[in-house]
Amino acid sequence: VPMGVLNCMKYLMFTFNVLVFAGGTCLLGVGIWVAVDPAGFQDIVGAKAVLRAGAHLLLALGIALSLLGFLGCCGALRRSRPLLLV
């Protein structure tokens, strides 16, 4: 495989993982916002239990996606197979 193709794949994987990291960070931010100030979202969601569960779900997904995106970025830059398999 030519070296140019490997470099292109490395940067494409890095870009994709940056997007995953950014999406996870946004979910984490919204989860924190809903957990701290639920009054603004109670008009949209009628039940408090659903709002609390949704906030915790957003927090968990945000943390997981941010961690996966970060490890993917590190794995793409270092060409580390174990980090990319995570």
Secondary structure, 3 states (H helix, E strand, C coil): CCHHHHHHHHHHHHHHHHHHHHHHHHHHHHHHHHHHCHHHCCCCCCCHHHHHHHHHHHHHHHHHHHHHHHHHHHHHHHCCHHHHHC
